[in-house]
């Protein structure tokens, strides 16, 4: 059976520079925000993951010179000794702390062959333009720098091993946006073999976040296989950079919705149509749903609690029973006229990490007319949908805390 994960010789910050290098994920900020973050920080990994910050304002982030700049910046940081390569393949224990939430996982490289055989399961469609962007980044760097977030079914052997390995002081302890990132290097060949075998016994892994990064890595692997007459299957391009956490430690927050208008309805007509399927009750406090099929709605300065009629819930369909599907199928499409939330500019999505205030502000500003807060998707739902070979609706999951970029990268030499 194909090994699911392997150790690798990571490229990572020299010890004194970990805090200077570590950066938020490349895709959670605008170019303007990235420019502000790198001010006075010459070794920030954003110079590699968002290299347009070092080019004139207005530069297309997908222009060839942007990817070339990423490679130039990577080489500069290696030559300066800021980033260094481990001498031998290692695993890395990675712990995230955000408030009272703690999750402990493993940095490894995951098998492209297992991905192609559907032992690494997906739950989202990808967009070619975003895949192409990640491919160009990987090709320019000859490295994977943005880890894919993977979930594995909680396993006592793996979980206990990772807990034991992380009892000593961490090699790195870096704080970003109120999240503490801790890293331990695992060099012992016996422990490495134990972890590899334990993961290989699992039936499957699940892509939680990073569908475009993993898809791009798989496309590059296919290209390099075809171009390599001496292909063996163990070359670095046959694996992609990943961080794996047990499913029961991962935290999914709501992915909320804001809508620009009421699709030609006045307020009372809109509420009347809602009451056909929902029990609608005004609330003096912001509404954060506490159970499935319950929604918060903010409209004209008032919060409402919406409870869907249980008879309208397709309990036997793992996709249609998701709260994001229920809201889309009962409100957003039939009442508000938004058929394709992937492309319709009348809808936008706000991560639950921003709380109720993140919904009130854009509505009170007049940019949007109403907002909906949702109950978070559960990891068990994600895994059930992936196991069934189904696809989740867009913007179904918001994972927190986020991984950092720059702590460990995978070189494809």
N, C-alpha and C positions, 0 to 999 in steps of 0.2 A: 504494500500500500504506500502511496506517495506520502512523504513527510509533509506535514502541514506547515511547519515552521523550521527555521534554521538559525543558528547563531551567525554573526557576521562581524567583520572588522569595522567598527563604526568610526566615522569621522565626527569628532566632537570638540568642544572648547577645551583649551588648556585650563587647568583648574582655576587660576586667578581670574579668568575671563568669562566664566559661565554666566554671571548676571549681566555682563555687558552684551553678550551674544544673544541670549534667549529673547525670543520675540513672540508676540501673538501670532496665530495662524494668518497666513497671507490673505485669506478670503473673508476676514471679518471686519475689514476697514476699507475706506476709500483711499485713493492716492493722496488726497490732501491730508487725511489723518495720518497716513504712513509718513509723509514728509515731516509732519510735526513730531512724530515719535522718534525719528532718527536725528533730530537736531541735537548736536553735541554728542552723538553716539556713533563714532566711526566704525565700531565693531558690531553694531546691531545686525542681526541676521536679516532684517528687512532690506538691507543693501543687496541681498541675494534673492530673497523671496519677492520683494517689490522693487526691483532695480530701477524702475522709472523715476524713483525719488532722486536719483543722481543724474537725471537728464532734464533738459529744459521743460518747464511747465507746458502742458498741452501735448506732450509726447504720447503717442498711441501706446498703451501698455502692451500691445501685441506686436509692436514693430520689431523687426529683426535686431535693431540696435539695443533693444531692451534685454533680449536674451543674451546677446553678446556682453552687455554690461554685467549681467548676473555672473557669467563665467569669469570676467575680469575681476570682479569683487571677490568671488570665491578663491581664485588663485592668489589674490592679494592677502587674504586672511590666512591662507595656508602658508604662504611664504613668510609672513610676519610671525608665524608660530601661534597665532590665535586659535586656529583649528588644527588638530592633530589626529592622526589615524592610529587606532589601536593596532598592535603588532600581530594579534591573532584573533580569530573569531570569538566573540563574546555574546552573551545575553546581557540585558540591562533591565533591572527592576525599576519601575517607574511608579511613583505614588503622587496622586493629586489630592490636595486638601482645599476645600472651599467651605468656610464656616464649619459646621459640624459634619459635613459630608467628606468621606475619605474613600478613595478607591485605589487599589494596588494591582498593577498589571506588569506586563512584560513587553519590552521593546525587542522585536525580532524581525526577520524577513520571512514573509509568507510566500507559499509556493504558487507560481503562476499555473503550473499543471493542475494543482488542486482547485484553483479558481476556474479553470477551463472545464474541469470535471464536475463543477458545482458542489464541491465540498466546502468552498468558500462562497456563501450564498449572498445574493443581492436582493434588494427590495425597491430599487428606484431605477427609472429610466435615466440615461445620461444624454447630454447634449453634445453633438460633435464639436461645436466651437470651443466648448470648455475642455473636452478631451484633447483637442489639438493644441490648446494653450499649454496644458500640462506636459504633453509630449515634447513640445519645443523647449520647455524649461528643462526637462530631464535630459534631452539630447544635448542642449547647450552645456549643461553642467557635467554630463556623464555621471550623474548622481541623482538619487531620489532624496529630496530634502523635506517634503511634506508627508508626514506619516499618515497612513490610513488607520482609522479607528475601527478595530475589530472587537466583536464580543464572542466569548466562548461560553458554552453551558458550564456553570459553576462546577468545579471538579475538586474534591477534597485534596487529592494529591498535589495538584498544581497550586491551589490556593494556600495550602499549608506551607509548601516550599517557598512561595513568594513572601509569605508573612515571616518565615524564619530568616530569609535572606535580607530582610529589611529591618532587622532589629538593631543593627549597628548604625552609627551616624552616617548619613548619606554622603556620597562624594560631592554632589551638587545639591543645593537647597536655594531655589530661586523663586522670588515672588513676582507675579505679573497680574495686574488687575484683580487683586485680592485673592489670587489663587497661588498656593505654594506648590512648586514642582520639585520633587526629590528624586534623585537617581543613584542607583548602586550598580557597579559593574560586576558581572558574574563571569569569572575566568576559570573556575575549577572544572576540568573536563568531566569528572564524574557527575557533577550537578547539571552541567550542560546536557549530558547524555540522558539523565533522568527526566529533565524537562522536555527534551525533544521527544522521548518515547511517550511521555504522558500526553502531550499534545497529539501525537500521531494516533493515539487510541480514541480520540474524539471523533464523532461522526461528522461534525461540520463546524465551521466558523461562520460568523455573520458580519458582513460589512455594515457597520453602524453609521459611520460618516466617512466620506472620501471615495464615493463611487467613481468620480471622474479621475482621481489620482490612481486608483487601482486599474480602471479601464485603460488609462494611458500607459501604465506600466506593462500591461498585458499586450497592448499593441506594439510597444517597443520590443518586447521579448520575441514576438512573432517575427518582426523585421530582422532582428539580429540572428535568430535561428536560421532564417532563410539565407542570410548573408555569410554564415559561418559554416563552411564545409566540414569543419572539425567539431561541430556542435556535440556536446556530451550530455547536457542537461543539468550540470552542476555549476555553470557559469553564473556570476552574480545577476545577470539580466533575467535569469529564470525566477527571480524572487523580487518582492516589493516590500518597501519599508512599512512596518506596521507597529501599532501598540495594541496589545490584547488585554482586555479586562474581563473578569467574570461577569456574566449578565446580571447577576443579582446585586452587584455593586454599582452598576452604571445608573446614571440619573438623566432621565428625559424630562425636560420642561415643556410646557405648552408652546405651541407655535400659533400665535394669535393672528387675527385678521382685522384689517381696516378697509373700509369701503368709501369711495368718493361721493356717492349719491344714492338716492332711494329709487333710482330707475323710473323717475317720473311720478312716483307716488308722494302724497303728502304724509305727514307723520301718522295721522289717525288711520288712514287707509293701510299704511304699512303695518301698524300694530294689529289692525283687524285681520289682515291676512296671516300674520304670525300666529294669532290665537286659534287658527284652524288646527294647527299641529302641536302647539306649545301651550303650556300654562305660563302666562306672562305676569310677573309680579314686580312692581317697582321696589328698589332697594335703596336705603339711605347710605349704604356703604358700598365701595367697589366690590364687584362680584368675582371671586376666583372659584371656579367650580370645584366641588369636592367629590364628585362621582361622575361616571359616564352618563352621557345623554343630558347633561346639565351644562348650560352656557350662560356667560355674562354678556350683557349688551349695554353699550354706552351710546346714548342718543340724546341730543339736545340738552346736555348737562345733567341727564338722569341715567342712573344705572338700573338695569332690569335683570332679574333672574329668569331664565327660560328653561323649562323642563319639558322635554319631548315626550309625547304620548308613547308609552312602551310598545303599543301595538304597531307603531311605525318603524320599529328597530328590527332589521333583518339579522337576528341573532346567529343564524347558521352561516353567514358570509363574513369571513375574517376581514375583508377589506371594507365592505359596505357598512359594517357595524362600528367602524372607527368614528370617533367624534368629528374628525375633520371631514369624513365622508358624509356623516349625518347633516352637518351644517351646510355642506355644499349641496347635497341632494334635496334638503328640505327648505333651504332659505336662499342661499347665494345664487343658485341657478334658477329655480322656479319663480322666486319673488324679485330678486335683484338683477336677473338677466345676465349673469356672468357664467358663461358656459365653459370657457377654458381658462381656469385661474393661472395657468402657466404663462399665458400671453396677454391677458386682458389687463390694460393699464388702470382700470377702475379699482383693482384690488391690490393690496400689498400685505406683507407678512412681517410680524414683529415678534422676536424671541421673547419667551416668558421671563427671561432673566431681567427684563426691563420693568416687570411688575405692572400694576394697574396704571401707574403714572405714564408708562410708555404708550398706553392707549388713549389716555385722557388728553395729553398734549397735542397730538396731531389732529384730534377731533375739535378741541377747543380753538385751535389755531385757524380752523376753517379749511385746512388742507384735505380733510376727510369729513364725511358726514356721520359715520357711525363706526363702532368697533365691536368686535366679539372676542371674549376671552374663552378659552377652551380647557377641557380636562386633558392632561397630558396622555399621549399614547404610551402604552406599557411595553416593556421589553418583550414580554411574552407574546404580545400582538405582532410586533416586528418579526420575531422568530417564526411564528406560525405562518405569517404571510410569505416569508422567504422560503420556508419549507414547502409551501403549497405552490411555489413558482409564480406567485402573484406579485403585483407591483403596488406600492402604497401611493396614495395621492400626493401631489407636490406639497412640500413644506409641512410634513406630518410630524417631524421630530426635531427638537432642539436639544442637543446634548450639552450639558454643563457638568463639570468644568471642561474648558477647551484644552487641548494639548498645546504645548509650546513648539514653535519651530526653532531649529538650530541646536538642540541639545544632543541629538544623534542623527547623522545622515548616512545613507547607504551609497557607497561609490560602486560604479558598475564596471570597474576594470577587470 
